[in-house]
Structure formats: C-alpha cells, structure tokens
C-alpha cells in the first residue's frame, strides 16, 4: 500500500503537467540535469503499473483521451517521441514540479 500512496501525488499532478506544458512549451527541456538521471524505483512492478493505469484513467484520460492521443481542450497528446524518450527522472520532475 505504501507504493500506491507514493504514486498517487505524482500521477495526479499529470493534469497540471499538461496545463503547464501548453503554456510554456516543452517542460522536458527545462528539467535539471541532476534530476534527469534519476531511476524509477517502481519500474517493472505490476502493482505500480496497475495503480498508475487507474490514476491515469481517472485523472488524465478525461483530457488526454483514454489512449493518450489527445482529447478535450488544450491537453496535448502524450503519445509523442519527446514523452516516450524522456528519462524517468525527467518525467518524475515534470509531474512533481510541472
């Protein structure tokens, strides 16, 4: 359960990431280099993936679409090379500080 509690704030802030991304352009390019080298401690853990999928469906899909290809309003699609190629630490920083 502690793992799920840790993931919730980061994933919920995905919504805020998108809003900030739309305002200032690519946040991936603004990530501090030290943070970009961080690893994902939950990588490969099925419970973490399942928790993330539930949070995405609840918090992100209404704007980004259930498949991440974009949706309502100004929410950019998440299925772009810049997002897929971003380091885990960069994504963490964006979700945390967006």
Gaussian input, Z-matrix of N, CA and C with variables (Angstrom, degrees):
# hf/3-21g

backbone

0 1
 N
 C     1     B1
 C     2     B2     1     A1
 N     3     B3     2     A2     1     D1
 C     4     B4     3     A3     2     D2
 C     5     B5     4     A4     3     D3
 N     6     B6     5     A5     4     D4
 C     7     B7     6     A6     5     D5
 C     8     B8     7     A7     6     D6
 N     9     B9     8     A8     7     D7
 C    10    B10     9     A9     8     D8
 C    11    B11    10    A10     9     D9
 N    12    B12    11    A11    10    D10
 C    13    B13    12    A12    11    D11
 C    14    B14    13    A13    12    D12
 N    15    B15    14    A14    13    D13
 C    16    B16    15    A15    14    D14
 C    17    B17    16    A16    15    D15
 N    18    B18    17    A17    16    D16
 C    19    B19    18    A18    17    D17
 C    20    B20    19    A19    18    D18
 N    21    B21    20    A20    19    D19
 C    22    B22    21    A21    20    D20
 C    23    B23    22    A22    21    D21
 N    24    B24    23    A23    22    D22
 C    25    B25    24    A24    23    D23
 C    26    B26    25    A25    24    D24
 N    27    B27    26    A26    25    D25
 C    28    B28    27    A27    26    D26
 C    29    B29    28    A28    27    D27
 N    30    B30    29    A29    28    D28
 C    31    B31    30    A30    29    D29
 C    32    B32    31    A31    30    D30
 N    33    B33    32    A32    31    D31
 C    34    B34    33    A33    32    D32
 C    35    B35    34    A34    33    D33
 N    36    B36    35    A35    34    D34
 C    37    B37    36    A36    35    D35
 C    38    B38    37    A37    36    D36
 N    39    B39    38    A38    37    D37
 C    40    B40    39    A39    38    D38
 C    41    B41    40    A40    39    D39
 N    42    B42    41    A41    40    D40
 C    43    B43    42    A42    41    D41
 C    44    B44    43    A43    42    D42
 N    45    B45    44    A44    43    D43
 C    46    B46    45    A45    44    D44
 C    47    B47    46    A46    45    D45
 N    48    B48    47    A47    46    D46
 C    49    B49    48    A48    47    D47
 C    50    B50    49    A49    48    D48
 N    51    B51    50    A50    49    D49
 C    52    B52    51    A51    50    D50
 C    53    B53    52    A52    51    D51
 N    54    B54    53    A53    52    D52
 C    55    B55    54    A54    53    D53
 C    56    B56    55    A55    54    D54
 N    57    B57    56    A56    55    D55
 C    58    B58    57    A57    56    D56
 C    59    B59    58    A58    57    D57
 N    60    B60    59    A59    58    D58
 C    61    B61    60    A60    59    D59
 C    62    B62    61    A61    60    D60
 N    63    B63    62    A62    61    D61
 C    64    B64    63    A63    62    D62
 C    65    B65    64    A64    63    D63
 N    66    B66    65    A65    64    D64
 C    67    B67    66    A66    65    D65
 C    68    B68    67    A67    66    D66
 N    69    B69    68    A68    67    D67
 C    70    B70    69    A69    68    D68
 C    71    B71    70    A70    69    D69
 N    72    B72    71    A71    70    D70
 C    73    B73    72    A72    71    D71
 C    74    B74    73    A73    72    D72
 N    75    B75    74    A74    73    D73
 C    76    B76    75    A75    74    D74
 C    77    B77    76    A76    75    D75
 N    78    B78    77    A77    76    D76
 C    79    B79    78    A78    77    D77
 C    80    B80    79    A79    78    D78
 N    81    B81    80    A80    79    D79
 C    82    B82    81    A81    80    D80
 C    83    B83    82    A82    81    D81
 N    84    B84    83    A83    82    D82
 C    85    B85    84    A84    83    D83
 C    86    B86    85    A85    84    D84
 N    87    B87    86    A86    85    D85
 C    88    B88    87    A87    86    D86
 C    89    B89    88    A88    87    D87
 N    90    B90    89    A89    88    D88
 C    91    B91    90    A90    89    D89
 C    92    B92    91    A91    90    D90
 N    93    B93    92    A92    91    D91
 C    94    B94    93    A93    92    D92
 C    95    B95    94    A94    93    D93
 N    96    B96    95    A95    94    D94
 C    97    B97    96    A96    95    D95
 C    98    B98    97    A97    96    D96
 N    99    B99    98    A98    97    D97
 C   100   B100    99    A99    98    D98
 C   101   B101   100   A100    99    D99
 N   102   B102   101   A101   100   D100
 C   103   B103   102   A102   101   D101
 C   104   B104   103   A103   102   D102
 N   105   B105   104   A104   103   D103
 C   106   B106   105   A105   104   D104
 C   107   B107   106   A106   105   D105
 N   108   B108   107   A107   106   D106
 C   109   B109   108   A108   107   D107
 C   110   B110   109   A109   108   D108
 N   111   B111   110   A110   109   D109
 C   112   B112   111   A111   110   D110
 C   113   B113   112   A112   111   D111
 N   114   B114   113   A113   112   D112
 C   115   B115   114   A114   113   D113
 C   116   B116   115   A115   114   D114
 N   117   B117   116   A116   115   D115
 C   118   B118   117   A117   116   D116
 C   119   B119   118   A118   117   D117
 N   120   B120   119   A119   118   D118
 C   121   B121   120   A120   119   D119
 C   122   B122   121   A121   120   D120
 N   123   B123   122   A122   121   D121
 C   124   B124   123   A123   122   D122
 C   125   B125   124   A124   123   D123
 N   126   B126   125   A125   124   D124
 C   127   B127   126   A126   125   D125
 C   128   B128   127   A127   126   D126
 N   129   B129   128   A128   127   D127
 C   130   B130   129   A129   128   D128
 C   131   B131   130   A130   129   D129
 N   132   B132   131   A131   130   D130
 C   133   B133   132   A132   131   D131
 C   134   B134   133   A133   132   D132
 N   135   B135   134   A134   133   D133
 C   136   B136   135   A135   134   D134
 C   137   B137   136   A136   135   D135
 N   138   B138   137   A137   136   D136
 C   139   B139   138   A138   137   D137
 C   140   B140   139   A139   138   D138
 N   141   B141   140   A140   139   D139
 C   142   B142   141   A141   140   D140
 C   143   B143   142   A142   141   D141
 N   144   B144   143   A143   142   D142
 C   145   B145   144   A144   143   D143
 C   146   B146   145   A145   144   D144
 N   147   B147   146   A146   145   D145
 C   148   B148   147   A147   146   D146
 C   149   B149   148   A148   147   D147
 N   150   B150   149   A149   148   D148
 C   151   B151   150   A150   149   D149
 C   152   B152   151   A151   150   D150
 N   153   B153   152   A152   151   D151
 C   154   B154   153   A153   152   D152
 C   155   B155   154   A154   153   D153
 N   156   B156   155   A155   154   D154
 C   157   B157   156   A156   155   D155
 C   158   B158   157   A157   156   D156
 N   159   B159   158   A158   157   D157
 C   160   B160   159   A159   158   D158
 C   161   B161   160   A160   159   D159
 N   162   B162   161   A161   160   D160
 C   163   B163   162   A162   161   D161
 C   164   B164   163   A163   162   D162
 N   165   B165   164   A164   163   D163
 C   166   B166   165   A165   164   D164
 C   167   B167   166   A166   165   D165
 N   168   B168   167   A167   166   D166
 C   169   B169   168   A168   167   D167
 C   170   B170   169   A169   168   D168
 N   171   B171   170   A170   169   D169
 C   172   B172   171   A171   170   D170
 C   173   B173   172   A172   171   D171
 N   174   B174   173   A173   172   D172
 C   175   B175   174   A174   173   D173
 C   176   B176   175   A175   174   D174
 N   177   B177   176   A176   175   D175
 C   178   B178   177   A177   176   D176
 C   179   B179   178   A178   177   D177
 N   180   B180   179   A179   178   D178
 C   181   B181   180   A180   179   D179
 C   182   B182   181   A181   180   D180
 N   183   B183   182   A182   181   D181
 C   184   B184   183   A183   182   D182
 C   185   B185   184   A184   183   D183
 N   186   B186   185   A185   184   D184
 C   187   B187   186   A186   185   D185
 C   188   B188   187   A187   186   D186
 N   189   B189   188   A188   187   D187
 C   190   B190   189   A189   188   D188
 C   191   B191   190   A190   189   D189
 N   192   B192   191   A191   190   D190
 C   193   B193   192   A192   191   D191
 C   194   B194   193   A193   192   D192
 N   195   B195   194   A194   193   D193
 C   196   B196   195   A195   194   D194
 C   197   B197   196   A196   195   D195
 N   198   B198   197   A197   196   D196
 C   199   B199   198   A198   197   D197
 C   200   B200   199   A199   198   D198
 N   201   B201   200   A200   199   D199
 C   202   B202   201   A201   200   D200
 C   203   B203   202   A202   201   D201
 N   204   B204   203   A203   202   D202
 C   205   B205   204   A204   203   D203
 C   206   B206   205   A205   204   D204
 N   207   B207   206   A206   205   D205
 C   208   B208   207   A207   206   D206
 C   209   B209   208   A208   207   D207
 N   210   B210   209   A209   208   D208
 C   211   B211   210   A210   209   D209
 C   212   B212   211   A211   210   D210
 N   213   B213   212   A212   211   D211
 C   214   B214   213   A213   212   D212
 C   215   B215   214   A214   213   D213
 N   216   B216   215   A215   214   D214
 C   217   B217   216   A216   215   D215
 C   218   B218   217   A217   216   D216
 N   219   B219   218   A218   217   D217
 C   220   B220   219   A219   218   D218
 C   221   B221   220   A220   219   D219
 N   222   B222   221   A221   220   D220
 C   223   B223   222   A222   221   D221
 C   224   B224   223   A223   222   D222
 N   225   B225   224   A224   223   D223
 C   226   B226   225   A225   224   D224
 C   227   B227   226   A226   225   D225
 N   228   B228   227   A227   226   D226
 C   229   B229   228   A228   227   D227
 C   230   B230   229   A229   228   D228
 N   231   B231   230   A230   229   D229
 C   232   B232   231   A231   230   D230
 C   233   B233   232   A232   231   D231
 N   234   B234   233   A233   232   D232
 C   235   B235   234   A234   233   D233
 C   236   B236   235   A235   234   D234
 N   237   B237   236   A236   235   D235
 C   238   B238   237   A237   236   D236
 C   239   B239   238   A238   237   D237
 N   240   B240   239   A239   238   D238
 C   241   B241   240   A240   239   D239
 C   242   B242   241   A241   240   D240
 N   243   B243   242   A242   241   D241
 C   244   B244   243   A243   242   D242
 C   245   B245   244   A244   243   D243
 N   246   B246   245   A245   244   D244
 C   247   B247   246   A246   245   D245
 C   248   B248   247   A247   246   D246
 N   249   B249   248   A248   247   D247
 C   250   B250   249   A249   248   D248
 C   251   B251   250   A250   249   D249
 N   252   B252   251   A251   250   D250
 C   253   B253   252   A252   251   D251
 C   254   B254   253   A253   252   D252
 N   255   B255   254   A254   253   D253
 C   256   B256   255   A255   254   D254
 C   257   B257   256   A256   255   D255
 N   258   B258   257   A257   256   D256
 C   259   B259   258   A258   257   D257
 C   260   B260   259   A259   258   D258
 N   261   B261   260   A260   259   D259
 C   262   B262   261   A261   260   D260
 C   263   B263   262   A262   261   D261
 N   264   B264   263   A263   262   D262
 C   265   B265   264   A264   263   D263
 C   266   B266   265   A265   264   D264
 N   267   B267   266   A266   265   D265
 C   268   B268   267   A267   266   D266
 C   269   B269   268   A268   267   D267
 N   270   B270   269   A269   268   D268
 C   271   B271   270   A270   269   D269
 C   272   B272   271   A271   270   D270
 N   273   B273   272   A272   271   D271
 C   274   B274   273   A273   272   D272
 C   275   B275   274   A274   273   D273
 N   276   B276   275   A275   274   D274
 C   277   B277   276   A276   275   D275
 C   278   B278   277   A277   276   D276
 N   279   B279   278   A278   277   D277
 C   280   B280   279   A279   278   D278
 C   281   B281   280   A280   279   D279
 N   282   B282   281   A281   280   D280
 C   283   B283   282   A282   281   D281
 C   284   B284   283   A283   282   D282
 N   285   B285   284   A284   283   D283
 C   286   B286   285   A285   284   D284
 C   287   B287   286   A286   285   D285
 N   288   B288   287   A287   286   D286
 C   289   B289   288   A288   287   D287
 C   290   B290   289   A289   288   D288
 N   291   B291   290   A290   289   D289
 C   292   B292   291   A291   290   D290
 C   293   B293   292   A292   291   D291

   B1=1.4411
   B2=1.5275
   B3=1.3140
   B4=1.4617
   B5=1.5301
   B6=1.3166
   B7=1.4570
   B8=1.5178
   B9=1.3130
   B10=1.4526
   B11=1.5193
   B12=1.3053
   B13=1.4683
   B14=1.5192
   B15=1.2994
   B16=1.4562
   B17=1.5235
   B18=1.3108
   B19=1.4611
   B20=1.5229
   B21=1.3035
   B22=1.4560
   B23=1.5285
   B24=1.3187
   B25=1.4730
   B26=1.5253
   B27=1.3121
   B28=1.4694
   B29=1.5178
   B30=1.2994
   B31=1.4542
   B32=1.5190
   B33=1.3153
   B34=1.4653
   B35=1.5214
   B36=1.2939
   B37=1.4622
   B38=1.5248
   B39=1.3217
   B40=1.4650
   B41=1.5215
   B42=1.3174
   B43=1.4566
   B44=1.5234
   B45=1.3110
   B46=1.4568
   B47=1.5236
   B48=1.3080
   B49=1.4592
   B50=1.5107
   B51=1.2971
   B52=1.4548
   B53=1.5194
   B54=1.3085
   B55=1.4581
   B56=1.5289
   B57=1.3183
   B58=1.4670
   B59=1.5193
   B60=1.3113
   B61=1.4560
   B62=1.5218
   B63=1.3133
   B64=1.4627
   B65=1.5272
   B66=1.3230
   B67=1.4687
   B68=1.5243
   B69=1.3223
   B70=1.4684
   B71=1.5135
   B72=1.2976
   B73=1.4419
   B74=1.5137
   B75=1.2883
   B76=1.4502
   B77=1.5267
   B78=1.3165
   B79=1.4613
   B80=1.5211
   B81=1.3147
   B82=1.4609
   B83=1.5286
   B84=1.3009
   B85=1.4734
   B86=1.5225
   B87=1.3304
   B88=1.4601
   B89=1.5292
   B90=1.3235
   B91=1.4635
   B92=1.5267
   B93=1.3344
   B94=1.4618
   B95=1.5332
   B96=1.3262
   B97=1.4686
   B98=1.5308
   B99=1.3169
   B100=1.4681
   B101=1.5254
   B102=1.3138
   B103=1.4562
   B104=1.5227
   B105=1.2998
   B106=1.4631
   B107=1.5252
   B108=1.3080
   B109=1.4669
   B110=1.5285
   B111=1.3392
   B112=1.4655
   B113=1.5289
   B114=1.3333
   B115=1.4538
   B116=1.5143
   B117=1.3245
   B118=1.4552
   B119=1.5300
   B120=1.3339
   B121=1.4676
   B122=1.5270
   B123=1.3299
   B124=1.4613
   B125=1.5255
   B126=1.3167
   B127=1.4554
   B128=1.5273
   B129=1.3194
   B130=1.4534
   B131=1.5200
   B132=1.3192
   B133=1.4634
   B134=1.5271
   B135=1.3022
   B136=1.4597
   B137=1.5353
   B138=1.3395
   B139=1.4687
   B140=1.5301
   B141=1.3202
   B142=1.4572
   B143=1.5227
   B144=1.3203
   B145=1.4632
   B146=1.5268
   B147=1.3101
   B148=1.4609
   B149=1.5304
   B150=1.3215
   B151=1.4624
   B152=1.5188
   B153=1.3165
   B154=1.4566
   B155=1.5183
   B156=1.3242
   B157=1.4649
   B158=1.5306
   B159=1.3236
   B160=1.4736
   B161=1.5254
   B162=1.3242
   B163=1.4640
   B164=1.5249
   B165=1.3229
   B166=1.4648
   B167=1.5184
   B168=1.3280
   B169=1.4643
   B170=1.5208
   B171=1.3038
   B172=1.4608
   B173=1.5269
   B174=1.3251
   B175=1.4610
   B176=1.5288
   B177=1.3040
   B178=1.4643
   B179=1.5277
   B180=1.3357
   B181=1.4634
   B182=1.5235
   B183=1.3334
   B184=1.4688
   B185=1.5280
   B186=1.3129
   B187=1.4689
   B188=1.5244
   B189=1.3321
   B190=1.4673
   B191=1.5173
   B192=1.3227
   B193=1.4562
   B194=1.5181
   B195=1.3124
   B196=1.4659
   B197=1.5251
   B198=1.3193
   B199=1.4607
   B200=1.5235
   B201=1.3310
   B202=1.4622
   B203=1.5131
   B204=1.3085
   B205=1.4625
   B206=1.5343
   B207=1.2968
   B208=1.4620
   B209=1.5060
   B210=1.2838
   B211=1.4535
   B212=1.5043
   B213=1.3039
   B214=1.4517
   B215=1.5224
   B216=1.2958
   B217=1.4555
   B218=1.5130
   B219=1.3274
   B220=1.4670
   B221=1.5207
   B222=1.3154
   B223=1.4619
   B224=1.5283
   B225=1.3243
   B226=1.4626
   B227=1.5233
   B228=1.3085
   B229=1.4631
   B230=1.5216
   B231=1.3174
   B232=1.4598
   B233=1.5220
   B234=1.2998
   B235=1.4661
   B236=1.5279
   B237=1.3186
   B238=1.4487
   B239=1.5156
   B240=1.3112
   B241=1.4696
   B242=1.5249
   B243=1.3232
   B244=1.4669
   B245=1.5300
   B246=1.3146
   B247=1.4617
   B248=1.5239
   B249=1.3290
   B250=1.4635
   B251=1.5272
   B252=1.3157
   B253=1.4611
   B254=1.5248
   B255=1.3148
   B256=1.4679
   B257=1.5273
   B258=1.3025
   B259=1.4655
   B260=1.5300
   B261=1.3294
   B262=1.4631
   B263=1.5267
   B264=1.3178
   B265=1.4542
   B266=1.5167
   B267=1.3215
   B268=1.4605
   B269=1.5222
   B270=1.3222
   B271=1.4618
   B272=1.5251
   B273=1.3283
   B274=1.4551
   B275=1.5250
   B276=1.3228
   B277=1.4604
   B278=1.5361
   B279=1.3281
   B280=1.4550
   B281=1.5185
   B282=1.3219
   B283=1.4598
   B284=1.5279
   B285=1.2920
   B286=1.4755
   B287=1.5257
   B288=1.3353
   B289=1.4696
   B290=1.5225
   B291=1.3323
   B292=1.4541
   B293=1.4565
   A1=112.19
   A2=116.83
   A3=119.44
   A4=110.09
   A5=117.41
   A6=121.52
   A7=110.50
   A8=117.41
   A9=120.93
   A10=111.52
   A11=117.21
   A12=120.45
   A13=111.30
   A14=116.52
   A15=120.98
   A16=111.05
   A17=117.51
   A18=121.39
   A19=113.61
   A20=117.69
   A21=120.99
   A22=113.00
   A23=120.23
   A24=118.63
   A25=113.03
   A26=117.26
   A27=119.90
   A28=111.53
   A29=116.37
   A30=118.84
   A31=111.53
   A32=116.70
   A33=119.67
   A34=109.98
   A35=116.71
   A36=118.77
   A37=112.34
   A38=117.56
   A39=121.03
   A40=110.21
   A41=115.33
   A42=120.07
   A43=110.47
   A44=116.50
   A45=120.73
   A46=111.49
   A47=116.72
   A48=121.35
   A49=110.42
   A50=116.35
   A51=120.71
   A52=111.09
   A53=116.57
   A54=119.87
   A55=110.49
   A56=116.48
   A57=119.95
   A58=111.34
   A59=116.79
   A60=121.89
   A61=110.20
   A62=116.23
   A63=120.28
   A64=111.26
   A65=117.27
   A66=120.89
   A67=113.32
   A68=117.36
   A69=119.20
   A70=114.20
   A71=119.37
   A72=121.18
   A73=110.63
   A74=117.43
   A75=122.36
   A76=112.82
   A77=115.30
   A78=119.18
   A79=111.30
   A80=117.52
   A81=121.00
   A82=110.07
   A83=116.42
   A84=120.92
   A85=112.67
   A86=118.10
   A87=121.72
   A88=113.04
   A89=117.44
   A90=121.61
   A91=109.79
   A92=118.04
   A93=120.13
   A94=110.47
   A95=118.37
   A96=121.23
   A97=113.66
   A98=117.52
   A99=120.27
   A100=111.33
   A101=116.71
   A102=121.64
   A103=110.93
   A104=117.29
   A105=121.24
   A106=112.19
   A107=118.53
   A108=120.84
   A109=113.51
   A110=117.10
   A111=120.06
   A112=110.14
   A113=116.14
   A114=121.88
   A115=110.33
   A116=116.10
   A117=122.25
   A118=108.44
   A119=118.83
   A120=120.49
   A121=112.94
   A122=118.78
   A123=122.25
   A124=112.74
   A125=117.52
   A126=120.65
   A127=111.00
   A128=114.88
   A129=120.81
   A130=114.59
   A131=118.67
   A132=121.66
   A133=109.22
   A134=116.09
   A135=121.86
   A136=113.23
   A137=120.45
   A138=118.54
   A139=112.95
   A140=117.04
   A141=120.50
   A142=110.55
   A143=117.41
   A144=121.20
   A145=110.66
   A146=116.61
   A147=120.70
   A148=111.54
   A149=116.41
   A150=120.29
   A151=110.21
   A152=116.97
   A153=121.02
   A154=112.39
   A155=116.65
   A156=120.42
   A157=110.87
   A158=116.54
   A159=120.20
   A160=110.93
   A161=116.15
   A162=119.63
   A163=111.61
   A164=116.25
   A165=119.39
   A166=110.12
   A167=116.45
   A168=120.24
   A169=111.29
   A170=116.92
   A171=120.97
   A172=112.87
   A173=117.60
   A174=121.06
   A175=115.28
   A176=117.95
   A177=120.62
   A178=113.70
   A179=116.14
   A180=120.84
   A181=114.50
   A182=119.56
   A183=116.95
   A184=113.46
   A185=117.82
   A186=120.54
   A187=112.49
   A188=117.01
   A189=121.24
   A190=112.88
   A191=117.37
   A192=120.50
   A193=109.78
   A194=115.74
   A195=119.79
   A196=112.23
   A197=117.89
   A198=121.12
   A199=112.95
   A200=117.65
   A201=121.58
   A202=114.54
   A203=118.06
   A204=121.53
   A205=113.14
   A206=116.93
   A207=120.69
   A208=109.82
   A209=114.74
   A210=117.89
   A211=111.26
   A212=115.19
   A213=121.77
   A214=112.50
   A215=115.22
   A216=120.93
   A217=113.95
   A218=115.25
   A219=121.19
   A220=113.17
   A221=117.71
   A222=119.90
   A223=109.83
   A224=117.15
   A225=119.15
   A226=111.05
   A227=116.52
   A228=118.51
   A229=109.81
   A230=116.18
   A231=120.55
   A232=111.67
   A233=117.21
   A234=121.26
   A235=108.92
   A236=114.99
   A237=121.86
   A238=108.43
   A239=117.05
   A240=120.24
   A241=113.50
   A242=117.44
   A243=119.80
   A244=111.50
   A245=117.30
   A246=121.14
   A247=110.18
   A248=117.24
   A249=121.09
   A250=112.44
   A251=117.20
   A252=120.66
   A253=112.83
   A254=117.91
   A255=120.95
   A256=110.35
   A257=115.47
   A258=121.25
   A259=109.82
   A260=117.88
   A261=120.45
   A262=112.87
   A263=117.08
   A264=120.40
   A265=111.91
   A266=117.09
   A267=120.74
   A268=110.53
   A269=116.73
   A270=120.11
   A271=110.77
   A272=116.87
   A273=120.76
   A274=110.41
   A275=116.76
   A276=120.82
   A277=110.61
   A278=116.75
   A279=120.42
   A280=110.72
   A281=117.26
   A282=120.27
   A283=111.55
   A284=115.73
   A285=120.89
   A286=112.38
   A287=116.03
   A288=120.48
   A289=114.38
   A290=115.82
   A291=123.56
   A292=115.36
   D1=-32.55
   D2=-179.67
   D3=-60.77
   D4=-35.59
   D5=179.10
   D6=-61.88
   D7=-44.42
   D8=-179.71
   D9=-64.54
   D10=-40.14
   D11=178.49
   D12=-63.96
   D13=-32.75
   D14=179.34
   D15=-70.88
   D16=-36.50
   D17=-176.62
   D18=-77.26
   D19=-30.86
   D20=-172.75
   D21=-55.44
   D22=-51.96
   D23=-178.71
   D24=-60.66
   D25=-38.14
   D26=-178.10
   D27=-67.23
   D28=-42.39
   D29=-176.72
   D30=-75.77
   D31=-37.56
   D32=177.86
   D33=-61.44
   D34=-35.23
   D35=-179.25
   D36=-73.03
   D37=-3.51
   D38=173.90
   D39=-55.00
   D40=-37.96
   D41=178.40
   D42=-58.01
   D43=-44.26
   D44=-179.02
   D45=-71.03
   D46=-30.92
   D47=176.07
   D48=-58.02
   D49=-46.62
   D50=-177.45
   D51=-63.91
   D52=-43.03
   D53=179.07
   D54=-61.39
   D55=-43.91
   D56=179.16
   D57=-67.45
   D58=-40.11
   D59=-179.94
   D60=-59.48
   D61=-42.15
   D62=-179.76
   D63=-65.16
   D64=-32.05
   D65=-177.44
   D66=-78.91
   D67=-42.45
   D68=-170.63
   D69=-114.54
   D70=6.19
   D71=-178.29
   D72=87.12
   D73=-152.45
   D74=-174.30
   D75=-70.36
   D76=117.38
   D77=175.38
   D78=-79.11
   D79=-22.02
   D80=179.86
   D81=-57.75
   D82=-36.19
   D83=-179.14
   D84=-76.14
   D85=-10.71
   D86=-178.22
   D87=-100.41
   D88=0.20
   D89=-177.47
   D90=-70.99
   D91=132.55
   D92=176.12
   D93=-60.84
   D94=136.53
   D95=-176.96
   D96=-54.64
   D97=-37.83
   D98=-178.67
   D99=-62.97
   D100=-38.64
   D101=-179.56
   D102=-72.27
   D103=-36.35
   D104=-177.29
   D105=-60.98
   D106=-22.56
   D107=-177.77
   D108=-88.33
   D109=-0.66
   D110=179.46
   D111=-66.87
   D112=149.74
   D113=175.92
   D114=-98.77
   D115=159.63
   D116=176.53
   D117=-87.85
   D118=111.48
   D119=-178.63
   D120=-70.41
   D121=-11.92
   D122=-178.86
   D123=-103.31
   D124=3.04
   D125=-177.19
   D126=-57.87
   D127=132.09
   D128=177.88
   D129=82.79
   D130=1.14
   D131=-179.46
   D132=-94.58
   D133=115.25
   D134=-177.05
   D135=-58.82
   D136=-43.01
   D137=177.95
   D138=-59.13
   D139=-36.83
   D140=178.45
   D141=-67.93
   D142=-40.16
   D143=177.94
   D144=-63.12
   D145=-43.68
   D146=179.41
   D147=-64.19
   D148=-41.90
   D149=178.20
   D150=-63.34
   D151=-42.06
   D152=178.46
   D153=-64.00
   D154=-38.63
   D155=178.66
   D156=-64.00
   D157=-41.23
   D158=178.44
   D159=-64.76
   D160=-43.25
   D161=-179.78
   D162=-67.35
   D163=-39.10
   D164=177.40
   D165=-61.78
   D166=-45.20
   D167=-179.90
   D168=-60.31
   D169=-37.76
   D170=-176.80
   D171=-82.78
   D172=-42.32
   D173=-170.25
   D174=-103.05
   D175=-27.06
   D176=-172.18
   D177=-110.29
   D178=-39.81
   D179=-175.51
   D180=-58.72
   D181=-33.71
   D182=179.23
   D183=-56.29
   D184=-31.12
   D185=179.85
   D186=-101.84
   D187=-38.45
   D188=-175.53
   D189=-90.97
   D190=-9.91
   D191=-176.01
   D192=87.41
   D193=151.07
   D194=-176.77
   D195=-64.61
   D196=-21.97
   D197=179.43
   D198=-102.01
   D199=2.26
   D200=178.23
   D201=76.24
   D202=10.79
   D203=-177.51
   D204=-88.71
   D205=7.26
   D206=-179.12
   D207=109.66
   D208=162.60
   D209=-177.03
   D210=-161.00
   D211=-128.79
   D212=-174.40
   D213=-76.91
   D214=152.69
   D215=172.73
   D216=63.22
   D217=-140.38
   D218=-175.35
   D219=-98.47
   D220=11.42
   D221=-178.94
   D222=-67.17
   D223=119.84
   D224=-179.23
   D225=-73.78
   D226=156.39
   D227=175.39
   D228=-67.66
   D229=144.03
   D230=178.57
   D231=-91.62
   D232=-12.40
   D233=-179.84
   D234=-88.40
   D235=74.77
   D236=176.84
   D237=-137.65
   D238=151.74
   D239=-177.32
   D240=-53.88
   D241=-38.51
   D242=-177.81
   D243=-59.86
   D244=-37.34
   D245=179.40
   D246=-74.80
   D247=-46.63
   D248=-178.25
   D249=-65.70
   D250=-31.66
   D251=-177.09
   D252=-90.24
   D253=-6.25
   D254=-178.86
   D255=-68.48
   D256=141.76
   D257=178.33
   D258=-67.35
   D259=150.54
   D260=178.52
   D261=-54.20
   D262=-39.67
   D263=179.32
   D264=-65.04
   D265=-36.14
   D266=178.10
   D267=-65.62
   D268=-44.55
   D269=178.82
   D270=-63.48
   D271=-40.14
   D272=177.49
   D273=-60.20
   D274=-47.34
   D275=-178.34
   D276=-61.52
   D277=-42.58
   D278=-179.63
   D279=-64.02
   D280=-44.90
   D281=179.50
   D282=-65.84
   D283=-34.86
   D284=-177.50
   D285=-77.82
   D286=-38.30
   D287=-172.64
   D288=-113.52
   D289=-14.48
   D290=-177.41
   D291=-10.68

